Amino acid sequence: MRTILAIDQGTTSSRAIVYDERCRALASSQREFPQYFPRPAWVEHDAGEIWRSVEDTARAAIASSGAGKVSAIGITNQRETIAVWDRRTGAPAAPAIVWQDRRVSPLMDQLRAAGREPFIQQKTGLLLDPYFSAGKLSWLLDNIPDGRARAAAGELAAGTMDSWLIYKLTGGRVHLTDVSNASRTMLMNIHTGGWDDELLSLFNIPRAILPGIAPSSGFFGETDPALFGAAIPITGAAGDQQAALFGQLCSRPGLIKCTYGTGCFMLLFTGPEPVASTNRLLTTVAWQLGGGPLQYALEGSVFMGGAAIQWLRDGLKIIRSAPEVNQLAAQVADTGGVYLVPAFTGLGAPHWDSTARAALLGMTRGTTGAHIARATLEGIAFQVTDLLRAMRKDSGRRIITLRADGGACASDLLMQLQADLAGVAVERPKNLETTAIGAAMLAGLGAGFWRNTGELASIRETERVFRPAAAADSKERLRLWRAAVKRAKSLEGA
Ligand code: ADP
């Protein structure tokens, strides 16, 4: 039996899953690793700890799968997080800076004030934000002793987590990244698929520190035989959201998925043409299969998705566990005019307003926890509806189906509210592990298990479709929601 090891290197934990050729999980292992918050708005990881979590979970999953030798490895990972290490010893040269870290906000403000955003958006498809890797890497090189000189001399290596893991897995022999991860660094030109000299000089990054850019599916290198008892080819890698898009088989232009996790991430596959956004979405590389063309997606994310439910549990304490939100919200037929704008950490796409704060509006003496619970689920669905509207405008496509995944899509009520408010059918797959499956599919294609994406079609099965009910009042509710968003936005400046 041929098997694939999928490594899912997330923000708070690393997971390893062994799949068979039908992408059925044979075994899995998961481990959390420490998060470091040395200052307000700083978030760091120890790349060494991440590597050990991956090594251990991979070994454990392989051992308990009973499959013996794994045939191929696929990697998916938290995106944008950037590490710098000593190329010779493989030792991290500084803590890795995590995507959530805001320390380079001043640099981004400076570049915006200098009018550089259109230039950056044109080349990278991204908006100026500390989220992306370039500013973080520049900061690291400023703060590692002799950082720039050592980088230019080839003594240091840098990379996102895929690249770091490929380096460690191959015993330090291979320094590559996949094109979907590279597209999130703000250093790659998404039209050419190569590092861009103007961007490198803007951020003062020596080219020598960066990995080579490879297709998402294809041969990256072989693992050091000492690690898992044999040399295993690494044949797939992609950023987590792109891997989920692939795992949902959104490989025809117009197909779209939304992951309802801590935040919500929506990606619309647009095919070989990058679509420039005029609605503050991101244009990003979806993947590249072998020697095929670059494929693109539009992306939008909201910061608080399932996390808003966690606030009901941990902040308001009106539920004891996340799934309880559903029973509580089902006690009432509507929110009684209550709106929750979950801007607890600002608003993401399409608003990009970091000063917005959450607002709970429309309460009366009759308002109960049930109304607030329902308004929370609606608040998630409304935000996703706004993303979908921006996607429709940017792509000029009629979107009739949304493929859902992530922890919060376990909520039938949320899925139905989503269908009703956005006027789309919401499709939930049987297997919700779309990110890891996407990595396994990319690796399987790269290893020749399947010849093309068509052969993968039978692997993805739909569990349930939530069809939009003809809710006469959804337009009016959307209007009131947008009015509520305006109030959440204006608070700071008022
Ligand atoms: P992440 O990968 O971002 O850590 P997950 O995909 O694991 O997130 O999803 C976790 C989120 O899903 C949590 O924020 C939680 O509130 C929410 N969640 C989990 N189970 C349910 C449920 N049954 N109903 C509604 N929300 C849920």
Residues whose N, C-alpha, C, O or C-beta is under 5 A from the ligand:
A	BS01	ADP	Y260 G261 T262 G263 G306 A307 I309 Q310 A322 P323 G406 G407 A408 A410 S411
